Amino acid sequence: MSSAAEQPASPHGSVPARAAGHAFADPEGARTVAERAARLGEERVGPRFKGLPPDADGLTVGALAAERRSLFTGGFTTPVLTLDAASLTHNLALLESYTDRHGLAFAPHGKTSMAPELFARQLAHGAWGITVAVPHQVRVAREFGVRRIFLANELVDAAALTALTADLDADPEFQLLVYVDSVRGVELMDRARTEAGALRPLNVVVELAAGEGARTGVRDEAGCRAVADAVEASDTLRLAGVAGYEGEVPEADPERVRAWLRRLTALAAAFDAEGRFAGLDQIVVSAGGSAWFDAVADVFAELPPLTLPVLKLLRSGAYVSHDDGHYQHVTPFNRVPEEGTLRPAFRLWAQVVSRPSPDQAFVNAGKRDAAYDLHLPEAQVVRDARTGVLRPAEGITLTGLSDQHGWLRTEAGTELEVGDWIGLGLSHPCTSFDKWQLIPVTEADGTVTELVRTFF
């Protein structure tokens, strides 16, 4: 069998032993998530899943995957989104080695895929835990056994706080980190948890905003201290560190991003010097989207020793599938190519359903099927309906999307006819995964080997 770096666990298989090799890995948690995610193979295929073969209705997901059907001749219908198996394998291994090499713990942002099977593979590749954005996503992660969760938002929903309080008190292995960015937020969190009879403290991290006019977070260090004071005065919360998101730095460039990251690490050092972390086992310092994790690695490496070990926690999520648009342009690996290269894993297959003029054609995929918030899909390859031969989509440009149609402009002499399949590259993983509940994973020849379930 290949090493784990070459062959991570199938969503319906076992966790590779390498999970224990990363310094911050949670191998026991990885095994639990893999076991629970494997049960998704027992779900029945039916019309609620787009693009699947009509004659597969009633089969389990696992049984359909075991048939190893061809995407092109096995009854799959268009449009259908796919993930490339080799690219997933490569990307998972690359971020494992990158974070290990730079001494970073890794909690990839689960809101990108909301796919427990991919969570299992990320944990198997050394992830410390999973990051999420809203209470529903916490519930999904917990349903599938994730034991370490970073909630990158201030949580003030009383119902969600009550449920999480019960979960924390019932499961001593459950570790939860939550943003705080206001005194009012601290007050609401403490009140809800007090009313819920909390037994365990909830670890929180003060969020430092990326600048004036940025997204969430406390705008300055004085405000951070006020929030930290409120946490210390509460009965149910415990200050565990500082965090933020450098992707919101206004007019971001390497200098501005590094300057903000140094403010974040300086805040952690100042809080430590003030004795705010007494009684903890470690101090959390966290940042890192998918565009600047090289800067995070560099600046976190500069952090001088504090009074406790520091969990330097990176939270990038889009890497798992990467893309052919936005993240292809902004990935840090463009700046540090010696560290590796991510590979786009998505391909949306659509079919030409109209060819009304020599310079125009329409495919049957639109806004319901493809991400379009950052860039339009890109026509990459044509599969000839007559011969089954693949060729580059030269002279073909997707110019717009309707709800269920893609508008193609074709240059003079472009060979394209009704019935041909068009393979489209996508931009922005987060708004690609959420349009599909069950996504085929394919080998290079189009053989479907797995199906990944999402929970949005």
C-alpha positions in Angstrom: 0.0 0.0 0.0 1.2 3.6 -0.7 2.1 5.9 2.1 -0.5 8.1 3.6 0.9 11.1 1.8 0.3 9.4 -1.5 -3.0 7.7 -0.7 -5.2 9.2 2.0 -8.1 7.3 3.3 -11.1 6.8 1.1 -14.2 8.4 2.6 -15.5 4.9 3.1 -12.2 3.5 4.2 -9.8 3.6 7.2 -7.7 6.5 8.4 -4.0 6.2 7.4 -1.5 5.7 10.2 0.2 8.9 9.2 -2.4 10.9 11.2 -0.2 10.3 14.2 2.9 11.8 12.5 1.9 15.5 12.6 2.8 17.2 15.9 -0.7 18.5 16.4 -2.7 15.7 14.9 -5.7 14.1 16.7 -5.5 10.4 15.4 -8.2 9.1 17.7 -10.5 11.9 16.6 -9.6 11.2 12.9 -10.6 7.6 13.3 -13.9 8.5 14.9 -14.8 10.9 12.1 -13.8 8.4 9.4 -15.9 5.7 10.9 -19.0 7.9 11.2 -18.4 9.4 7.7 -18.3 5.9 6.3 -21.9 5.4 7.3 -22.8 7.9 4.6 -22.2 5.1 2.1 -25.4 3.5 3.4 -27.5 6.5 2.2 -29.8 5.7 -0.8 -29.4 7.3 -4.1 -32.4 9.2 -5.4 -33.7 12.2 -7.3 -32.6 14.7 -4.6 -29.0 14.2 -5.8 -28.2 16.0 -9.0 -26.4 14.4 -11.9 -26.5 10.8 -10.7 -27.6 7.9 -13.0 -31.4 7.5 -13.0 -31.0 3.7 -13.0 -29.0 3.9 -9.8 -32.0 5.0 -7.8 -32.4 2.8 -4.7 -28.7 1.8 -4.6 -26.7 2.9 -1.7 -24.0 5.5 -2.2 -21.4 2.9 -1.4 -22.8 0.4 -3.9 -22.9 3.0 -6.6 -19.2 3.9 -5.9 -18.3 0.2 -5.9 -19.6 -0.2 -9.5 -16.9 2.2 -10.7 -19.0 3.6 -13.4 -17.7 5.9 -16.1 -18.9 9.5 -15.7 -19.4 9.7 -19.4 -21.0 6.3 -20.3 -22.3 5.1 -17.0 -25.6 7.0 -16.9 -24.5 10.2 -15.1 -26.6 13.1 -16.3 -25.6 16.7 -17.0 -24.9 19.0 -15.4 -22.7 17.1 -12.9 -19.9 18.5 -10.7 -16.9 16.2 -10.1 -13.8 16.2 -8.0 -10.5 14.8 -9.3 -9.2 12.1 -7.0 -5.5 12.7 -7.7 -5.8 16.5 -7.1 -7.6 15.9 -3.7 -4.8 13.5 -2.7 -2.1 15.9 -3.7 -3.7 18.9 -2.0 -4.3 17.1 1.3 -0.7 15.9 1.4 0.7 19.3 0.5 -0.9 21.3 3.3 0.0 18.5 5.8 3.7 18.8 4.8 3.6 22.6 4.7 2.1 23.0 8.2 4.3 20.4 9.6 7.4 22.0 8.1 6.5 25.4 9.5 5.5 24.2 13.0 1.8 25.1 12.5 -1.3 23.4 13.9 -4.0 23.2 11.2 -7.7 23.6 11.5 -8.9 23.9 7.9 -12.1 25.8 7.4 -14.9 23.3 7.1 -17.4 25.8 5.7 -15.6 25.4 2.4 -16.8 21.9 1.8 -19.1 21.0 4.7 -18.2 17.4 3.7 -17.6 15.0 6.7 -15.8 12.6 4.4 -13.3 15.4 3.5 -13.1 16.4 7.2 -12.0 12.8 7.9 -9.3 13.0 5.3 -8.1 16.4 6.5 -7.8 15.0 10.1 -6.1 11.9 8.7 -3.6 14.3 7.2 -2.6 15.8 10.5 -5.2 18.5 11.1 -5.6 19.6 14.7 -9.3 20.1 14.2 -11.9 21.8 12.0 -12.9 25.5 11.7 -16.5 26.5 11.2 -18.4 29.7 10.9 -21.9 29.2 12.3 -23.7 27.0 14.9 -25.2 24.7 12.2 -21.7 23.8 11.0 -20.7 23.0 14.6 -23.6 20.6 14.8 -22.6 18.9 11.6 -19.0 18.5 12.7 -20.0 17.2 16.1 -22.5 14.7 14.5 -19.6 13.2 12.7 -17.3 13.1 15.8 -15.0 16.1 15.3 -13.5 16.7 18.7 -11.7 20.0 18.2 -13.6 22.9 16.7 -12.7 26.5 16.1 -15.8 28.7 15.7 -14.5 31.8 13.8 -17.4 34.0 14.8 -18.7 35.5 18.0 -21.6 33.2 19.1 -24.5 35.1 20.8 -27.4 32.8 19.9 -28.8 31.6 23.2 -30.2 28.3 21.8 -26.9 27.4 20.2 -25.0 28.3 23.3 -27.3 26.2 25.4 -26.8 23.2 23.2 -23.1 23.6 23.0 -22.9 24.0 26.8 -24.6 20.6 27.2 -22.2 19.0 24.6 -19.1 20.4 26.3 -20.3 19.2 29.7 -21.2 15.8 28.5 -18.0 15.2 26.5 -14.7 16.0 28.2 -12.8 15.3 25.0 -14.6 18.0 23.1 -12.5 21.2 22.7 -14.2 24.3 21.4 -12.6 27.7 20.7 -14.9 30.7 19.9 -14.2 34.3 18.8 -15.2 37.2 21.0 -15.1 40.7 19.7 -17.3 42.8 22.0 -18.1 43.4 25.6 -21.8 42.9 24.8 -21.1 39.6 23.1 -19.2 38.4 26.2 -22.2 39.4 28.3 -24.7 37.5 26.1 -22.5 34.4 26.0 -21.9 34.4 29.7 -25.6 34.9 30.4 -26.8 32.1 28.1 -24.2 29.7 29.5 -24.9 30.6 33.1 -28.6 29.9 32.5 -27.7 26.6 30.9 -25.8 25.6 34.1 -22.4 25.4 32.4 -19.9 23.2 34.2 -16.9 23.6 32.0 -15.5 27.0 30.9 -15.7 27.9 27.2 -12.4 28.9 25.7 -12.6 32.1 23.8 -10.1 34.1 21.7 -10.2 37.9 21.2 -10.6 38.7 17.6 -8.4 41.6 16.4 -10.0 43.3 13.4 -7.9 43.5 10.2 -8.3 47.3 10.1 -10.8 50.1 10.0 -13.7 49.2 7.7 -12.7 45.5 7.7 -15.1 42.8 8.7 -15.6 41.6 12.3 -13.2 42.0 15.2 -12.2 44.6 17.8 -10.8 47.6 16.0 -7.9 48.5 18.3 -5.7 47.0 21.2 -7.5 49.1 23.8 -10.8 47.6 22.8 -9.2 44.1 22.8 -8.2 44.7 26.5 -11.7 45.8 27.3 -13.1 42.6 25.8 -10.5 40.5 27.6 -11.4 42.2 30.9 -15.0 41.3 30.3 -14.0 37.6 29.7 -12.0 37.5 32.9 -15.0 38.9 34.8 -17.3 36.3 33.5 -18.1 33.0 35.3 -18.3 30.7 32.3 -15.7 31.9 29.7 -11.9 31.6 29.7 -9.5 33.7 27.6 -7.4 31.2 25.6 -5.7 33.5 23.1 -6.0 35.9 20.2 -7.1 35.4 16.6 -8.1 37.2 13.4 -8.4 37.0 9.6 -5.7 38.7 7.6 -7.6 38.3 4.4 -9.7 41.4 5.4 -6.7 43.7 5.6 -7.6 46.7 3.5 -5.6 47.0 0.3 -3.8 43.9 1.3 -0.2 43.4 0.2 2.7 41.5 1.8 3.8 44.5 3.9 0.3 45.4 5.2 -0.6 41.8 6.0 2.6 41.2 7.9 2.2 44.4 9.8 -1.3 43.3 10.9 0.0 39.9 11.8 2.7 41.4 14.0 0.0 43.4 15.8 -1.8 40.1 16.5 1.3 38.4 17.8 2.2 41.5 19.8 -1.2 41.4 21.4 -0.7 37.8 22.4 2.6 38.6 24.0 1.1 41.6 25.8 -1.8 39.6 27.2 0.7 37.0 28.3 2.9 39.6 30.1 -0.2 40.8 31.8 -0.9 37.4 33.2 -4.1 36.8 31.4 -3.4 33.2 30.4 -2.5 31.9 33.9 -3.8 28.4 34.5 -3.9 27.4 30.8 -1.9 24.6 29.2 -1.2 26.7 26.0 -1.9 30.0 24.3 -3.7 30.1 21.0 -2.6 32.4 18.3 -4.6 31.9 15.1 -5.0 33.4 11.6 -4.8 32.2 8.1 -7.1 32.2 5.1 -6.1 30.7 1.8 -4.4 33.8 0.3 -1.7 34.7 2.9 -0.8 31.6 4.8 2.9 32.2 3.8 2.8 35.5 5.7 1.2 33.8 8.7 3.9 31.1 8.7 6.6 33.8 8.6 5.3 36.1 11.2 4.2 33.3 13.6 7.8 32.0 13.4 9.0 35.4 14.7 6.9 35.1 17.9 9.3 35.0 20.9 8.8 32.4 23.6 5.9 33.1 25.9 5.3 31.8 29.4 3.3 28.8 27.9 3.5 26.8 24.7 1.8 28.5 21.8 -0.7 26.7 19.5 0.0 28.5 16.2 -3.2 27.6 14.4 -3.7 28.1 10.7 -7.3 27.9 9.3 -7.0 27.8 5.5 -9.8 25.9 3.8 -10.0 26.4 0.1 -6.9 24.3 -0.5 -8.7 21.0 -0.4 -10.2 21.5 -3.9 -8.4 24.7 -4.9 -9.9 26.2 -8.1 -9.2 27.5 -11.6 -9.9 31.1 -10.8 -9.6 33.3 -7.7 -7.5 31.0 -5.5 -5.3 30.0 -8.5 -4.3 33.7 -8.7 -4.0 34.5 -4.9 -2.5 31.2 -3.5 0.7 31.9 -1.5 2.4 29.1 -3.5 2.6 31.6 -6.4 5.0 33.6 -4.1 6.8 30.5 -2.7 6.8 28.0 -5.6 9.6 26.0 -3.9 7.0 25.1 -1.2 4.7 23.3 -3.7 1.7 23.8 -6.0 -2.0 23.2 -5.4 -4.0 21.5 -8.1 -7.6 22.5 -9.0 -9.9 19.5 -8.3 -13.3 20.7 -9.5 -14.7 20.2 -13.0 -18.3 20.9 -13.9 -19.6 18.9 -16.8 -22.4 20.4 -18.9 -23.9 19.5 -22.2 -24.5 21.7 -25.3 -28.3 21.9 -25.7 -28.5 24.7 -28.3 -26.3 25.9 -31.1 -28.4 28.7 -32.6 -25.7 30.4 -34.5 -22.0 30.0 -35.6 -20.9 32.3 -32.8 -23.1 31.1 -30.0 -24.0 28.0 -28.0 -25.7 27.2 -24.7 -25.0 24.5 -22.1 -27.4 23.2 -19.5 -25.5 24.5 -16.4 -26.2 27.9 -14.8 -26.2 29.8 -11.5 -27.9 26.8 -9.8 -24.8 24.7 -10.6 -21.7 26.8 -10.8 -19.9 29.4 -8.6 -20.1 32.8 -10.2 -19.6 35.3 -7.4 -15.9 35.9 -8.1 -15.4 34.7 -11.7 -17.4 33.0 -14.3 -16.6 29.3 -15.1 -13.9 28.7 -17.7 -14.5 26.3 -20.6 -11.5 23.9 -20.5 -12.3 20.7 -22.5 -14.8 19.3 -24.9 -15.9 15.7 -25.0 -17.1 14.9 -28.5 -20.6 13.3 -28.4 -20.0 11.3 -31.5 -16.5 9.9 -30.7 -16.0 10.3 -27.0 -12.7 12.0 -27.7 -11.5 14.8 -25.4 -10.1 18.0 -26.9 -9.2 21.5 -25.5 -12.0 23.9 -25.5 -10.2 26.3 -27.9 -12.2 29.2 -29.3 -15.0 28.7 -26.6 -15.6 31.3 -23.9 -18.4 31.3 -21.3 -19.7 34.8 -21.2 -22.7 34.6 -18.8 -25.0 32.4 -16.7 -28.7 32.2 -16.5 -30.4 30.1 -13.8 -30.0 26.9 -15.8 -28.0 27.9 -18.9 -24.5 28.9 -19.6 -23.9 31.3 -22.5 -21.0 30.3 -24.8 -19.3 32.5 -27.4 -17.6 30.5 -30.1 -15.0 31.8 -32.5 -15.3 31.3 -36.2 -14.7 27.7 -37.3 -15.0 26.3 -33.7 -16.1 22.7 -33.8 -19.0 22.3 -31.4 -22.4 20.7 -31.7 -25.5 19.9 -29.7 -24.8 16.9 -27.5 -21.1 17.6 -26.8 -20.0 17.8 -23.2 -18.1 20.8 -21.9 -15.8 20.5 -18.9 -15.8 23.8 -17.0 -13.2 25.0 -14.4 -14.7 26.9 -11.5 -13.6 29.8 -9.3 -14.3 29.9 -5.5 -14.6 26.5 -3.8 -16.9 27.8 -1.1 -19.7 28.7 -3.5 -19.1 25.6 -5.6 -19.5 22.9 -2.9 -22.7 24.4 -1.6 -24.6 23.8 -4.8 -24.1 20.0 -4.8 -25.2 17.5 -2.1 -23.4 14.5 -3.6 -20.3 14.9 -5.7 -18.6 12.1 -7.7 -14.9 11.7 -7.3 -13.2 10.6 -10.5 -10.0 9.2 -11.8 -8.2 10.6 -14.8 -10.2 8.4 -17.2 -13.6 9.5 -15.7 -14.1 6.4 -13.5 -16.2 7.3 -10.5 -14.6 5.9 -7.4 -16.3 7.8 -4.5 -19.1 10.2 -3.9 -18.7 13.0 -1.4 -21.7 14.2 0.7 -22.1 17.8 1.7 -24.2 19.3 4.5 -25.2 23.0 3.8 
